[in-house]
Amino acid sequence: HQICTKDTRVQLLKDIRTWADDPDTDKQIFWIADQAGTGKSTVAKQIVTEWEGASKPVVPFFFSIAAADTTSNDKFCSTVAVKLAELAGLESFKAALAEVLSQKLTVETSSFEGQFEQLVFGPLQGTNKPVLFVIDALDECDERGRSELLSVLLDKLDKLRTTKVMITSRPLPDIKHKLQ
């Protein structure tokens, strides 16, 4: 994915930046819903690039029908956990994740909710540093997988007050139903 061309999507990018940087907002999910080919992934890449450039904790996950391992949520939790562990300033996350993995080596056989709880949510609770998750092309994840992901996020996110999630997708009915 490429970043936005100069002077394009200016208001949308401003709105995302304002939301992402606002520690007092109650809105933890920013959903960009539009038709295919309208630049949603480009906006996602722009935000990820900006946050990485500013050394802000950002965790991107790009679903894609072009790659078999990103058409379901099967690799989501392990990928996100590794990316979180690699971020500077999240040593408490890394330590908590190492503890989980030392005790339960078969976490990948758990349900999606179990994996999220053990690999992401549990270890993340010990940090109070703002983290931005960018989940791109959620509509390219299979329907069961995106339903599980959204259900877990909606259930757990309010317990992680400094965590925000930007989601891009086409406005599919099942996603609209969960997010509206």
VEXDREN-2710 file (C-alpha; in Angstrom, 1 decimal):
% VEXDREN-2710
k/r/px/py/pz
1/HIS/0.0/0.0/0.0
2/GLN/1.1/3.5/-0.7
3/ILE/0.6/6.6/1.5
4/CYS/-1.8/9.4/0.5
5/THR/-0.8/11.8/-2.2
6/LYS/-0.1/15.3/-0.9
7/ASP/-3.2/17.4/-0.3
8/THR/-5.7/14.5/-0.6
9/ARG/-8.0/13.1/2.1
10/VAL/-7.0/16.2/4.2
11/GLN/-10.1/16.4/6.4
12/LEU/-10.4/12.7/6.9
13/LEU/-6.7/12.5/8.0
14/LYS/-7.1/15.5/10.3
15/ASP/-10.2/13.8/11.9
16/ILE/-8.3/10.6/12.4
17/ARG/-5.3/12.3/13.9
18/THR/-7.4/14.4/16.2
19/TRP/-9.3/11.3/17.4
20/ALA/-6.2/9.2/17.8
21/ASP/-4.3/11.8/19.8
22/ASP/-7.3/12.7/22.1
23/PRO/-6.8/11.0/25.4
24/ASP/-10.2/12.2/26.6
25/THR/-12.4/10.8/23.9
26/ASP/-14.8/8.0/24.7
27/LYS/-14.8/6.9/21.1
28/GLN/-12.3/4.0/20.9
29/ILE/-13.1/2.8/17.4
30/PHE/-12.8/4.9/14.2
31/TRP/-14.5/3.1/11.3
32/ILE/-13.9/4.1/7.7
33/ALA/-16.5/2.5/5.6
34/ASP/-16.6/3.0/1.8
35/GLN/-16.7/1.1/-1.4
36/ALA/-13.8/-0.8/-2.9
37/GLY/-11.1/1.3/-4.5
38/THR/-11.8/4.5/-2.6
39/GLY/-8.5/4.8/-0.8
40/LYS/-9.3/3.3/2.6
41/SER/-6.1/1.2/2.6
42/THR/-4.0/4.2/1.5
43/VAL/-5.4/6.2/4.5
44/ALA/-4.6/3.3/6.8
45/LYS/-1.0/3.1/5.5
46/GLN/-0.7/6.9/5.9
47/ILE/-1.7/6.8/9.5
48/VAL/0.6/3.8/10.2
49/THR/3.5/5.6/8.5
50/GLU/2.9/8.8/10.5
51/TRP/2.7/7.0/13.8
52/GLU/5.8/4.9/13.1
53/GLY/7.6/8.0/12.0
54/ALA/6.7/9.7/15.3
55/SER/7.6/6.6/17.3
56/LYS/4.1/6.3/18.6
57/PRO/2.9/2.7/19.3
58/VAL/0.9/1.6/16.3
59/VAL/0.0/-2.0/15.4
60/PRO/-1.2/-2.5/11.9
61/PHE/-3.0/-5.6/10.5
62/PHE/-3.9/-5.6/6.9
63/PHE/-6.4/-8.3/5.8
64/SER/-6.2/-9.3/2.1
65/ILE/-7.9/-11.8/-0.1
66/ALA/-4.6/-11.9/-2.0
67/ALA/-2.9/-13.9/0.8
68/ALA/-4.4/-17.0/2.3
69/ASP/-3.2/-16.3/5.9
70/THR/-4.9/-12.9/5.9
71/THR/-8.4/-13.9/4.8
72/SER/-9.3/-15.2/8.3
73/ASN/-8.5/-14.1/11.8
74/ASP/-6.3/-17.2/12.4
75/LYS/-3.1/-15.3/12.5
76/PHE/-4.5/-12.0/13.9
77/CYS/-3.7/-12.5/17.7
78/SER/-0.2/-14.0/17.2
79/THR/0.7/-11.3/14.7
80/VAL/-0.6/-8.5/16.8
81/ALA/1.1/-9.9/19.9
82/VAL/4.5/-10.0/18.2
83/LYS/4.1/-6.5/16.9
84/LEU/3.2/-5.2/20.3
85/ALA/6.2/-7.0/21.9
86/GLU/8.5/-5.3/19.3
87/LEU/7.3/-1.8/20.2
88/ALA/9.6/0.4/22.3
89/GLY/8.1/1.4/25.6
90/LEU/5.9/-1.7/26.1
91/GLU/8.3/-3.8/28.1
92/SER/5.5/-4.7/30.6
93/PHE/3.6/-6.1/27.6
94/LYS/6.6/-8.2/26.5
95/ALA/7.2/-9.5/30.0
96/ALA/3.5/-10.5/30.5
97/LEU/3.4/-12.1/27.0
98/ALA/6.6/-14.1/27.8
99/GLU/4.9/-15.3/31.1
100/VAL/1.8/-16.4/29.2
101/LEU/3.9/-18.3/26.6
102/SER/6.1/-19.9/29.2
103/GLN/3.0/-21.4/30.9
104/LYS/0.8/-22.2/27.9
105/LEU/2.7/-23.3/24.7
106/THR/-0.5/-24.4/23.0
107/VAL/-2.3/-21.1/23.1
108/GLU/-2.7/-21.2/19.3
109/THR/-5.2/-24.1/19.8
110/SER/-7.5/-21.9/21.9
111/SER/-10.5/-20.2/20.5
112/PHE/-10.1/-16.8/18.9
113/GLU/-11.4/-15.2/22.1
114/GLY/-9.0/-17.3/24.2
115/GLN/-6.1/-16.3/22.0
116/PHE/-7.0/-12.6/22.2
117/GLU/-7.4/-12.8/25.9
118/GLN/-4.1/-14.5/26.5
119/LEU/-1.9/-12.9/23.8
120/VAL/-3.2/-9.4/23.5
121/PHE/-5.8/-8.3/26.1
122/GLY/-4.2/-9.8/29.2
123/PRO/-0.7/-8.6/28.6
124/LEU/-1.9/-5.2/27.3
125/GLN/-3.8/-4.6/30.6
126/GLY/-0.5/-4.1/32.4
127/THR/0.4/-1.1/30.2
128/ASN/-1.2/2.3/30.3
129/LYS/0.6/3.6/27.2
130/PRO/-1.7/4.7/24.3
131/VAL/-1.7/2.1/21.5
132/LEU/-3.4/2.5/18.1
133/PHE/-4.4/-0.6/16.2
134/VAL/-5.0/-0.2/12.5
135/ILE/-7.1/-3.0/11.0
136/ASP/-7.4/-2.6/7.3
137/ALA/-9.8/-4.3/4.9
138/LEU/-11.8/-6.1/7.6
139/ASP/-14.3/-7.0/4.9
140/GLU/-11.6/-9.2/3.3
141/CYS/-11.6/-11.4/6.4
142/ASP/-14.1/-14.2/6.3
143/GLU/-17.5/-13.4/7.9
144/ARG/-17.0/-15.7/10.9
145/GLY/-13.5/-14.3/11.6
146/ARG/-14.6/-10.7/11.4
147/SER/-17.6/-11.4/13.6
148/GLU/-15.4/-12.9/16.2
149/LEU/-12.8/-10.1/16.0
150/LEU/-15.4/-7.4/16.3
151/SER/-17.2/-9.2/19.1
152/VAL/-14.0/-9.5/21.1
153/LEU/-13.0/-5.9/20.4
154/LEU/-16.4/-4.5/21.4
155/ASP/-16.3/-6.7/24.6
156/LYS/-12.8/-5.9/25.7
157/LEU/-11.9/-2.5/24.4
158/ASP/-13.6/-0.4/27.1
159/LYS/-11.3/-2.2/29.6
160/LEU/-8.2/-0.8/27.7
161/ARG/-9.0/2.9/28.0
162/THR/-5.7/4.0/26.3
163/THR/-6.2/1.7/23.3
164/LYS/-7.9/2.8/20.1
165/VAL/-8.7/0.9/16.9
166/MET/-9.0/2.3/13.4
167/ILE/-10.9/-0.1/11.1
168/THR/-11.3/0.2/7.3
169/SER/-13.8/-1.9/5.4
170/ARG/-16.5/-1.9/2.8
171/PRO/-19.9/-1.2/4.5
172/LEU/-21.0/-4.8/4.6
173/PRO/-24.2/-5.4/6.6
174/ASP/-22.6/-7.7/9.2
175/ILE/-19.9/-5.1/10.0
176/LYS/-22.4/-2.2/10.0
177/HIS/-24.6/-4.2/12.4
178/LYS/-21.7/-4.7/14.9
179/LEU/-20.3/-1.2/14.7
180/GLN/-23.4/0.9/14.6
END
